[in-house]
Amino acid sequence: MTAFLVSLTIFILAHSLPGPTGLRIGLINRFGKKAYIIGYSILSTILLVWLIWSALNAPYIPLWDPNSATSLIPVILMLPACLLFACAILHPNPLSLSFVQSPIIKRHDITNLIRHPLLWALFLWAASHAIANGDLVGVIMFGGFAIFSLVGMKIMQRRAKRTLSAEEFHAAITKTSGQFTLRFKRVMGWAFTTELIFGALLYVALFHLHEPVIGVDPLALIMFW
């Protein structure tokens, strides 16, 4: 349990301190924005792997008994999570979490339809796995990610209002608001369809890799339903 708590604490600090302390700006000024993004991405990946490894090796303290119903939840919700991830990963989102920096939302980007697609994908992944695991460590880790994703939507939108110009912020809000049918028409196209296909393939890949990588068969309990 100690290793898990240490890895969780360092993971949280690494993602909460750079901005408020000025460390992020200082590193960008010294090494450049591109180098910072690459370095920070590598560090985040290493810390995430460490966190997951320590969680898998932590003592199992059950809070409720996993069953076929709870195991079915991530099997269902991971499909829309993968679709959201695949559709959003390569597009800028000035109002939310994004791996591509730009104040402009393109016409066919999923951001026209869903303002925080990556954060919703994170929430679906985290919340569904917290329910499916049912143990103390799982609830702390996945529940924390789920809360972060919901709180992050408000935080990142407020940050965008501070960092974007009034015209850029208004344009981004306008493109992500309005009637659902109109926003859906803006998204539809071959690029969006292709991204949905990649999302479905990602779901299939994660489903088959879950047991050899994580050590848990997603269908283990469902088969006894």
C-alpha positions in Angstrom: 0.0 0.0 0.0 2.9 2.4 0.8 4.3 2.1 -2.8 0.8 2.8 -4.2 0.3 5.9 -2.0 3.8 7.2 -2.9 3.3 6.8 -6.6 -0.2 8.3 -6.4 1.1 11.3 -4.5 4.0 12.0 -7.0 1.6 11.5 -9.9 -0.8 14.1 -8.4 2.0 16.6 -7.6 3.5 16.2 -11.1 0.2 17.2 -12.6 -0.8 19.9 -10.2 2.3 21.9 -9.4 3.9 22.9 -12.7 1.2 25.5 -13.6 0.5 27.3 -10.3 4.2 27.3 -9.2 5.4 28.8 -12.5 7.6 25.7 -13.2 5.8 25.1 -16.5 6.5 28.6 -17.8 10.1 28.5 -16.5 10.9 25.2 -18.3 9.2 26.4 -21.5 11.2 29.6 -21.5 14.4 27.7 -21.0 13.9 24.6 -23.2 11.1 25.6 -25.6 7.5 24.6 -25.7 8.0 21.6 -27.9 10.8 20.1 -25.7 8.7 20.7 -22.6 5.6 18.9 -24.1 7.7 15.9 -25.2 9.5 15.7 -21.8 6.4 16.2 -19.8 4.6 13.6 -21.9 7.4 11.0 -21.3 7.4 11.8 -17.5 3.6 11.5 -17.3 3.7 8.2 -19.1 6.4 6.8 -16.8 4.5 8.0 -13.7 1.2 6.5 -15.0 2.9 3.1 -15.6 4.4 3.2 -12.1 1.0 4.1 -10.6 -0.8 1.3 -12.4 2.0 -1.2 -11.5 1.9 -0.2 -7.8 -1.9 -0.5 -7.8 -1.8 -4.0 -9.3 0.7 -5.0 -6.6 -1.0 -3.3 -3.7 -3.0 -5.4 -1.1 -6.5 -6.2 -2.2 -9.0 -4.6 0.3 -12.6 -5.3 -1.1 -15.3 -2.7 -0.7 -17.9 -4.7 -2.6 -17.8 -8.0 -4.5 -17.2 -7.7 -8.2 -19.8 -9.6 -10.2 -21.0 -10.0 -13.8 -23.0 -6.8 -13.7 -20.2 -4.6 -12.5 -17.7 -6.3 -14.9 -20.1 -5.6 -17.8 -20.0 -1.8 -17.2 -16.4 -1.2 -18.5 -17.0 -3.6 -21.4 -19.9 -1.3 -22.5 -18.5 2.1 -21.6 -15.0 1.6 -22.9 -16.4 1.6 -26.5 -17.6 5.2 -26.3 -14.4 6.1 -24.4 -12.3 4.8 -27.2 -14.4 6.5 -29.8 -14.1 9.8 -28.1 -10.3 9.4 -27.6 -9.7 8.5 -31.2 -11.8 11.3 -32.6 -10.2 14.0 -30.3 -6.5 12.9 -29.9 -5.2 14.7 -33.1 -7.4 17.8 -32.9 -6.8 21.1 -31.0 -9.2 22.0 -28.3 -8.6 25.5 -26.8 -11.3 25.0 -24.2 -10.2 21.6 -22.7 -7.6 18.9 -22.5 -5.7 18.7 -25.8 -2.4 17.3 -27.2 -2.5 19.8 -30.1 -2.2 23.5 -29.4 -4.3 25.9 -31.4 -7.1 28.4 -30.6 -9.0 27.3 -33.7 -11.6 24.5 -33.7 -11.9 23.0 -37.2 -15.3 22.3 -38.8 -15.2 18.5 -38.6 -13.6 18.1 -35.2 -15.6 16.3 -32.6 -15.1 19.3 -30.3 -17.9 20.9 -32.3 -20.2 18.2 -30.9 -18.7 17.5 -27.4 -16.8 20.3 -25.7 -14.6 18.0 -23.5 -14.2 14.7 -25.5 -10.9 13.6 -24.0 -12.0 14.4 -20.4 -15.3 12.5 -21.0 -13.2 9.6 -22.3 -11.1 9.7 -19.2 -14.2 9.8 -17.0 -15.8 6.8 -18.7 -12.6 4.8 -18.4 -12.0 5.7 -14.8 -15.6 5.5 -13.4 -16.3 2.2 -15.1 -13.1 0.6 -13.8 -13.7 1.9 -10.3 -17.1 0.2 -10.3 -15.7 -3.0 -11.8 -12.8 -3.4 -9.4 -14.6 -2.7 -6.2 -11.5 -2.5 -4.0 -10.0 0.3 -2.0 -7.0 0.9 -4.2 -9.1 0.8 -7.4 -11.7 3.2 -6.0 -9.0 5.7 -4.8 -7.1 5.6 -8.2 -9.9 5.3 -10.7 -12.3 7.4 -8.6 -9.6 10.1 -8.4 -9.2 10.1 -12.2 -13.0 10.3 -12.6 -13.3 13.3 -10.2 -10.3 15.0 -11.9 -11.9 14.7 -15.3 -15.2 16.3 -14.2 -13.5 19.1 -12.2 -11.0 19.6 -15.0 -13.7 20.6 -17.5 -14.5 23.7 -15.4 -10.9 24.5 -14.6 -9.6 24.2 -18.2 -12.5 26.3 -19.6 -11.8 29.0 -17.0 -8.1 28.9 -18.0 -9.0 29.2 -21.6 -11.0 32.4 -20.8 -7.8 33.8 -19.2 -5.3 32.8 -21.9 -7.3 33.2 -25.1 -8.2 36.5 -26.6 -11.9 37.6 -26.3 -12.4 36.8 -30.0 -10.8 33.4 -29.8 -12.7 32.4 -26.7 -16.0 33.6 -28.1 -15.4 31.7 -31.4 -14.6 28.5 -29.5 -17.6 28.7 -27.2 -19.9 29.4 -30.3 -18.6 26.4 -32.2 -19.2 24.1 -29.2 -22.7 25.5 -28.4 -26.1 25.5 -30.1 -28.5 22.9 -31.3 -27.1 19.3 -31.3 -28.3 18.6 -34.8 -26.5 21.6 -36.3 -23.3 20.7 -34.4 -23.6 17.1 -35.5 -23.8 18.2 -39.2 -20.6 20.2 -38.8 -18.8 17.1 -37.4 -19.9 14.6 -40.1 -17.5 13.7 -42.9 -15.0 11.1 -44.0 -12.4 12.2 -41.5 -14.8 11.8 -38.6 -16.0 8.4 -39.9 -12.3 7.3 -40.2 -11.7 8.4 -36.6 -14.7 6.4 -35.4 -13.3 3.3 -37.2 -9.9 3.8 -35.5 -11.7 4.2 -32.2 -13.5 0.9 -32.7 -10.2 -0.8 -33.6 -8.6 0.6 -30.5 -11.4 -0.8 -28.4 -10.9 -4.3 -29.9 -7.1 -4.0 -29.3 -7.5 -2.9 -25.7 -10.0 -5.7 -25.1 -7.7 -8.4 -26.3 -4.6 -6.9 -24.7 -6.2 -6.4 -21.3 -5.5 -9.9 -20.0 -1.9 -10.3 -21.2 -0.9 -6.8 -20.1 -3.0 -6.2 -16.9 -3.6 -9.8 -16.0 -7.4 -9.6 -15.9 -9.8 -11.1 -18.5 -12.7 -8.6 -19.0 -15.0 -11.4 -19.7 -14.0 -13.6 -16.7 -17.0 -12.8 -14.6 -19.4 -12.0 -17.4 -19.2 -15.5 -18.7 -20.8 -16.8 -15.5 -23.8 -14.4 -15.8 
